[in-house]
């Protein structure tokens, strides 16, 4: 689980609210966190592996496609997986070596390795989940720029500087403030710990507040260029995909905000064991265990939101992977002759129609076609929309192609 309370727990003179939460059923909590992280990591990796059939990769279509969003979503998945790995290691050590927890609680102990492991594992988890938050924010910005202004691949360098720079800076700053003057003798007081909690929850709150705004603006900008039924259907599917991404984020991280609010309230009380705070203590413990289960699940749930379920039919063939390699590094379709927010998706669909005509002339069969609008995933489209279209004859395809050509001219 990614919570600043676990970093506060590394201080022997920790506050009463942190001691209350972390010390309640530590074996059960560690087992649940370990199981959730292991399950999420395994399925997240499975989702990203190449498949034999049933899940179309972008490399199968000779279409121009933006790759900045693709890289961003792949990096988000990598950050989530590394965060899950940190949770697994920490939970495994705490379950296998319970004496470490007892050593951490001893003030002025000569054994520094338990504290080093506690701080190191907590920083590892916070760093990669914070980076995941920043990358999720950059993804919302990127898809808006792709649709609105056709941003280029050069922006990925700026995203790297922003995300990793802020994640490392805030992590180090928060930990330095928390463990001042030393890990074995942390300065007590709620005001002293607040900077650490702010640096932890700031990127999370940014995603919760800003991403829905950017996604809404992206969809609004896209509607201005929609002329055909397929494009309208496409916009609806994009809207659903954005909703899935935010739904996963809300499910996995809103319990953290609720739990932290409850523990902060308890921390401000003189005696947290007072019977009047019984319901608040119970709610804090319930949300604490929910966090332990849902935080690691973000890795797997994000891949579902990005790609859908890709199946178990993994293809480890090197030749197959070469065939599915990207053959285009185009990041966007440049605007020419005026502003058209949906020009990128329109050109992609036009190329798709031409490819569909070729396939139909070859075998005459009807099938579902994937339309890639904004690139996502490591080798797949994040907004890869599978629109089931049964084209009755070639005239229907020609009509859609001509309609799209006219929309580009105007």
C-alpha positions as CSV (number, residue, x, y, z in Angstrom):
1,X,0.0,0.0,0.0
2,X,1.2,3.5,-0.7
3,X,0.5,5.6,2.4
4,X,2.7,8.2,4.1
5,X,1.7,6.6,7.4
6,X,4.1,3.7,6.6
7,X,6.9,6.2,6.3
8,X,5.9,7.8,9.6
9,X,5.9,4.3,11.1
10,X,9.6,4.1,10.5
11,X,10.1,6.7,13.3
12,X,10.3,5.0,16.7
13,X,8.5,8.0,18.3
14,X,5.7,7.9,15.9
15,X,2.3,9.5,16.6
16,X,-0.6,7.6,18.2
17,X,-2.8,7.5,15.1
18,X,-0.1,5.9,13.0
19,X,0.7,3.4,15.7
20,X,-3.0,2.6,16.0
21,X,-3.4,1.9,12.3
22,X,-0.2,0.1,11.4
23,X,-0.1,-2.1,14.5
24,X,-3.6,-3.4,14.1
25,X,-3.5,-7.0,12.8
26,X,-0.2,-6.5,11.0
27,X,0.0,-10.1,9.8
28,X,-3.4,-10.0,8.2
29,X,-2.8,-6.7,6.7
30,X,0.6,-7.8,5.3
31,X,-0.9,-10.9,3.8
32,X,-3.7,-9.0,2.1
33,X,-1.3,-6.5,0.7
34,X,1.1,-9.2,-0.5
35,X,-1.7,-11.2,-2.2
36,X,-3.2,-8.1,-3.8
37,X,0.2,-6.8,-5.1
38,X,1.2,-10.3,-6.4
39,X,-2.1,-10.8,-8.2
40,X,-2.1,-7.3,-9.7
41,X,1.6,-7.5,-10.8
42,X,1.1,-10.9,-12.5
43,X,-2.0,-9.9,-14.4
44,X,-0.6,-6.5,-15.3
45,X,2.5,-8.2,-16.9
46,X,0.2,-10.7,-18.6
47,X,-1.8,-7.9,-20.1
48,X,1.3,-6.2,-21.6
49,X,2.7,-9.4,-23.2
50,X,2.1,-9.9,-26.9
51,X,-0.8,-12.3,-27.8
52,X,-1.3,-14.7,-30.7
53,X,-4.8,-13.8,-31.7
54,X,-7.9,-11.9,-30.6
55,X,-6.1,-8.7,-29.6
56,X,-4.9,-6.6,-32.4
57,X,-1.7,-4.7,-32.1
58,X,-1.1,-1.3,-33.8
59,X,1.7,-2.8,-35.8
60,X,-0.8,-4.8,-37.8
61,X,-2.2,-1.7,-39.4
62,X,-0.1,0.6,-41.6
63,X,-1.7,3.7,-40.0
64,X,-0.1,6.9,-38.8
65,X,-0.4,7.1,-35.1
66,X,0.8,9.3,-32.3
67,X,3.3,7.6,-30.0
68,X,3.6,10.0,-27.1
69,X,0.4,8.8,-25.5
70,X,1.5,5.2,-26.2
71,X,4.7,5.7,-24.3
72,X,3.0,7.5,-21.5
73,X,0.6,4.7,-20.8
74,X,3.4,2.1,-21.0
75,X,5.4,4.2,-18.5
76,X,2.3,4.4,-16.2
77,X,2.0,0.6,-16.3
78,X,5.8,0.2,-15.5
79,X,5.5,2.6,-12.6
80,X,2.5,0.7,-11.2
81,X,4.3,-2.6,-11.6
82,X,7.4,-1.4,-9.8
83,X,5.3,0.1,-7.1
84,X,3.6,-3.3,-6.7
85,X,7.0,-5.0,-6.6
86,X,7.9,-2.7,-3.7
87,X,4.8,-3.6,-1.8
88,X,5.4,-7.3,-2.3
89,X,9.0,-7.1,-1.0
90,X,8.0,-5.0,2.0
91,X,5.1,-7.2,2.9
92,X,7.1,-10.4,2.4
93,X,9.9,-9.2,4.7
94,X,7.5,-8.0,7.4
95,X,5.7,-11.3,7.3
96,X,8.8,-13.4,7.2
97,X,10.9,-11.3,9.6
98,X,8.4,-9.9,12.2
99,X,11.4,-8.9,14.4
100,X,12.1,-6.1,12.0
101,X,8.9,-4.3,13.1
102,X,9.9,-4.7,16.8
103,X,13.4,-3.3,16.0
104,X,11.9,-0.3,14.3
105,X,9.9,0.5,17.4
106,X,13.0,0.6,19.7
107,X,14.3,4.1,20.2
108,X,18.1,4.6,20.0
109,X,18.6,1.1,18.6
110,X,22.1,0.2,17.5
111,X,20.7,-1.9,14.6
112,X,20.1,0.5,11.7
113,X,19.2,-2.0,9.0
114,X,15.5,-2.3,10.0
115,X,15.1,1.4,9.8
116,X,17.0,1.5,6.5
117,X,14.7,-1.1,5.0
118,X,11.6,0.6,6.3
119,X,12.6,4.0,4.9
120,X,14.0,2.6,1.6
121,X,10.9,0.4,0.8
122,X,8.5,3.2,1.7
123,X,10.4,5.7,-0.5
124,X,10.5,3.2,-3.3
125,X,6.7,2.7,-3.2
126,X,6.0,6.4,-2.8
127,X,8.3,7.4,-5.7
128,X,6.9,5.1,-8.3
129,X,3.2,5.6,-7.4
130,X,3.8,9.4,-7.3
131,X,5.5,9.1,-10.7
132,X,2.4,7.1,-11.9
133,X,0.2,10.0,-10.7
134,X,2.3,12.6,-12.6
135,X,2.3,10.5,-15.7
136,X,-1.5,10.1,-15.5
137,X,-1.8,13.8,-15.4
138,X,0.6,14.2,-18.4
139,X,-1.5,11.7,-20.3
140,X,-4.6,13.8,-19.9
141,X,-2.6,16.8,-21.1
142,X,-1.2,14.9,-24.0
143,X,-4.5,13.6,-25.4
144,X,-5.9,17.1,-25.1
145,X,-2.9,18.5,-27.1
146,X,-3.1,15.7,-29.7
147,X,-6.8,16.4,-30.4
148,X,-6.7,20.2,-29.9
149,X,-3.3,21.3,-31.3
150,X,-1.5,18.2,-32.6
151,X,1.4,18.0,-30.2
152,X,4.5,16.3,-31.3
153,X,6.8,13.6,-30.0
154,X,9.2,16.2,-28.6
155,X,6.7,16.8,-25.7
156,X,7.6,13.4,-24.3
157,X,11.0,14.8,-23.2
158,X,9.2,17.6,-21.3
159,X,6.9,15.0,-19.7
160,X,10.0,13.0,-18.5
161,X,11.5,16.1,-16.9
162,X,8.3,17.1,-15.2
163,X,7.2,13.7,-13.9
164,X,10.5,12.3,-12.7
165,X,11.8,15.6,-11.5
166,X,8.8,16.4,-9.4
167,X,8.4,12.8,-8.1
168,X,12.0,12.6,-6.9
169,X,12.1,16.2,-5.6
170,X,8.8,15.9,-3.6
171,X,9.8,12.4,-2.3
172,X,13.2,13.6,-1.0
173,X,11.8,16.8,0.4
174,X,9.0,15.1,2.2
175,X,11.2,12.4,3.7
176,X,13.9,15.0,4.7
177,X,11.2,17.0,6.6
178,X,9.7,13.9,8.2
179,X,12.9,12.4,9.5
180,X,14.5,15.6,10.8
181,X,16.8,15.7,12.8
182,X,17.3,11.9,12.4
183,X,15.3,8.7,11.7
184,X,15.7,7.4,15.3
185,X,14.5,10.6,16.8
186,X,12.0,12.3,14.5
187,X,10.6,15.6,15.5
188,X,7.1,15.2,16.8
189,X,4.1,17.4,16.0
190,X,1.4,17.5,13.4
191,X,2.8,20.6,11.8
192,X,6.1,18.9,11.2
193,X,4.5,16.0,9.3
194,X,2.2,18.1,7.2
195,X,4.8,18.9,4.4
196,X,5.4,15.1,4.0
197,X,1.7,14.4,3.6
198,X,1.2,17.3,1.2
199,X,4.0,16.1,-1.1
200,X,2.5,12.6,-1.1
201,X,-1.1,13.6,-1.8
202,X,-0.5,16.7,-4.1
203,X,-0.1,14.7,-7.3
204,X,-3.0,12.4,-6.4
205,X,-5.3,15.4,-5.9
206,X,-4.1,16.9,-9.1
207,X,-5.2,13.9,-11.1
208,X,-8.5,13.7,-9.3
209,X,-9.3,17.4,-10.0
210,X,-7.5,18.2,-13.3
211,X,-7.8,15.0,-15.4
212,X,-11.6,15.1,-15.6
213,X,-11.4,18.7,-16.8
214,X,-8.8,17.8,-19.5
215,X,-10.8,14.7,-20.6
216,X,-14.0,16.8,-20.8
217,X,-12.2,19.5,-22.9
218,X,-10.7,16.8,-25.2
219,X,-14.2,15.3,-25.9
220,X,-15.7,18.8,-26.4
221,X,-12.9,19.7,-28.9
222,X,-13.4,16.4,-30.7
223,X,-17.1,16.9,-31.2
224,X,-16.4,20.0,-33.4
225,X,-15.0,17.7,-36.1
226,X,-17.5,14.9,-36.1
227,X,-19.5,14.4,-39.3
228,X,-20.2,10.7,-39.7
229,X,-22.0,8.1,-37.7
230,X,-18.7,6.2,-37.2
231,X,-17.0,9.3,-35.9
232,X,-19.9,10.0,-33.5
233,X,-19.7,6.4,-32.3
234,X,-16.0,6.8,-32.0
235,X,-16.3,9.8,-29.8
236,X,-18.7,7.9,-27.5
237,X,-16.2,5.1,-27.1
238,X,-13.4,7.6,-26.3
239,X,-15.6,9.1,-23.7
240,X,-16.2,5.7,-22.1
241,X,-12.5,4.9,-22.2
242,X,-11.7,8.2,-20.3
243,X,-14.4,7.4,-17.8
244,X,-12.8,3.9,-17.2
245,X,-9.4,5.5,-16.5
246,X,-10.8,7.9,-14.0
247,X,-13.0,5.3,-12.4
248,X,-10.0,3.1,-11.7
249,X,-8.1,6.0,-10.2
250,X,-11.1,6.9,-7.9
251,X,-11.6,3.3,-6.8
252,X,-7.9,2.8,-5.9
253,X,-7.0,6.1,-4.3
254,X,-10.1,7.8,-2.8
255,X,-10.0,5.4,0.2
256,X,-6.5,6.9,1.0
257,X,-7.9,10.4,1.3
258,X,-10.8,9.2,3.5
259,X,-8.5,7.2,5.7
260,X,-6.0,10.0,6.0
261,X,-8.7,12.5,7.0
262,X,-9.9,10.1,9.7
263,X,-6.4,9.5,11.1
264,X,-5.7,13.2,11.1
265,X,-8.8,13.8,13.1
266,X,-7.8,11.1,15.6
267,X,-4.3,12.5,15.7
268,X,-5.6,15.9,16.8
269,X,-7.4,14.4,19.8
270,X,-6.0,14.1,23.3
271,X,-7.0,10.4,23.7
272,X,-7.8,8.5,20.5
273,X,-9.0,5.5,22.6
274,X,-11.9,7.4,24.0
275,X,-15.2,5.6,23.5
276,X,-16.6,8.6,21.7
277,X,-14.2,8.0,18.8
278,X,-15.1,4.3,18.4
279,X,-16.9,4.7,15.1
280,X,-14.1,6.9,13.7
281,X,-11.5,4.3,14.7
282,X,-13.5,1.5,13.1
283,X,-13.9,3.5,9.9
284,X,-10.2,4.3,9.9
285,X,-9.3,0.6,10.2
286,X,-11.8,-0.4,7.5
287,X,-10.4,2.1,5.0
288,X,-6.9,1.1,6.0
289,X,-7.5,-2.5,5.0
290,X,-9.3,-1.3,1.8
291,X,-6.3,0.7,0.9
292,X,-4.0,-2.3,1.4
293,X,-6.1,-4.2,-1.1
294,X,-7.0,-1.6,-3.7
295,X,-3.8,0.5,-4.0
296,X,-1.7,-2.4,-5.5
297,X,-4.6,-3.3,-7.8
298,X,-4.2,-0.1,-9.8
299,X,-1.5,-1.9,-11.9
300,X,-3.9,-4.5,-13.2
301,X,-7.0,-2.3,-13.3
302,X,-5.2,0.4,-15.3
303,X,-4.2,-2.2,-18.0
304,X,-7.9,-3.1,-18.2
305,X,-8.9,0.5,-18.7
306,X,-6.1,1.1,-21.2
307,X,-6.4,-2.1,-23.3
308,X,-9.4,-4.2,-22.1
309,X,-8.8,-7.8,-21.4
310,X,-6.1,-9.2,-23.7
311,X,-6.4,-12.9,-22.8
312,X,-4.0,-15.6,-21.8
313,X,-2.8,-16.6,-25.3
314,X,0.7,-15.2,-24.9
315,X,3.0,-15.2,-27.9
316,X,6.7,-15.5,-27.1
317,X,7.8,-15.9,-30.7
318,X,10.6,-13.4,-31.5
319,X,9.5,-13.4,-35.2
320,X,6.0,-12.5,-34.3
321,X,7.1,-9.7,-32.1
322,X,9.2,-8.3,-35.0
323,X,6.2,-8.4,-37.2
324,X,4.2,-6.4,-34.7
325,X,6.9,-3.8,-34.3
326,X,5.8,-0.2,-34.9
327,X,6.6,0.9,-38.4
328,X,5.8,4.6,-37.8
329,X,7.1,7.1,-35.3
330,X,4.6,9.8,-36.3
331,X,3.1,11.4,-33.2
332,X,0.3,13.4,-34.7
333,X,-1.1,14.7,-37.9
334,X,-0.1,18.4,-38.4
335,X,-2.8,20.9,-38.9
336,X,-2.8,22.4,-42.3
337,X,-5.0,25.1,-43.8
338,X,-6.9,25.8,-40.6
339,X,-7.7,24.3,-37.2
340,X,-9.5,20.9,-37.2
341,X,-9.6,19.2,-33.8
342,X,-10.4,15.8,-35.2
343,X,-8.1,15.9,-38.2
344,X,-5.9,13.2,-36.6
345,X,-8.7,10.8,-36.0
346,X,-10.3,11.6,-39.3
347,X,-7.2,10.7,-41.3
348,X,-6.8,7.5,-39.2
349,X,-10.3,6.5,-40.0
350,X,-9.9,7.4,-43.7
351,X,-6.8,5.1,-43.9
352,X,-8.8,2.5,-42.1
353,X,-11.6,2.7,-44.6
354,X,-9.1,2.2,-47.5
355,X,-7.6,-0.8,-45.7
356,X,-11.1,-2.2,-45.2
357,X,-11.9,-1.9,-48.9
358,X,-8.7,-3.9,-49.8
359,X,-9.5,-6.6,-47.3
360,X,-13.1,-6.9,-48.5
361,X,-12.0,-7.1,-52.1
362,X,-9.6,-9.9,-51.1
363,X,-12.0,-12.1,-49.1
364,X,-15.4,-10.5,-49.2
365,X,-16.0,-11.1,-45.5
366,X,-17.4,-8.8,-42.9
367,X,-15.5,-8.3,-39.7
368,X,-14.9,-6.0,-36.7
369,X,-12.3,-3.3,-37.3
370,X,-10.1,-1.5,-34.8
371,X,-9.9,2.3,-35.1
372,X,-6.9,3.8,-33.4
373,X,-7.5,7.4,-32.4
374,X,-5.0,8.3,-29.7
375,X,-2.1,6.0,-29.2
376,X,-1.9,4.1,-25.9
377,X,-0.2,1.1,-24.4
378,X,3.2,-0.4,-25.0
379,X,2.4,-1.9,-28.3
380,X,-1.4,-1.2,-28.5
381,X,-3.7,1.7,-28.6
382,X,-5.1,3.0,-25.4
383,X,-8.0,4.4,-27.1
384,X,-8.2,1.4,-29.4
385,X,-11.9,1.3,-30.2
386,X,-13.4,-1.9,-31.7
387,X,-16.4,-0.8,-33.6
388,X,-18.4,-3.6,-35.0
389,X,-19.2,-2.4,-38.5
390,X,-20.9,-4.6,-41.1
391,X,-20.4,-2.8,-44.4
392,X,-23.0,-4.1,-46.9
393,X,-21.3,-3.0,-50.1
394,X,-18.5,-1.0,-51.5
395,X,-20.7,2.0,-52.0
396,X,-21.2,2.5,-48.2
397,X,-17.4,2.4,-47.7
398,X,-16.9,4.9,-50.6
399,X,-19.6,7.2,-49.1
400,X,-17.8,7.3,-45.7
401,X,-14.5,8.0,-47.4
402,X,-15.9,10.8,-49.4
403,X,-17.6,12.3,-46.4
404,X,-14.3,12.3,-44.5
405,X,-12.4,13.8,-47.4
406,X,-15.0,16.7,-47.6
407,X,-14.6,17.2,-43.8
408,X,-10.9,17.6,-44.2
409,X,-11.2,20.1,-47.0
410,X,-13.5,22.3,-44.9
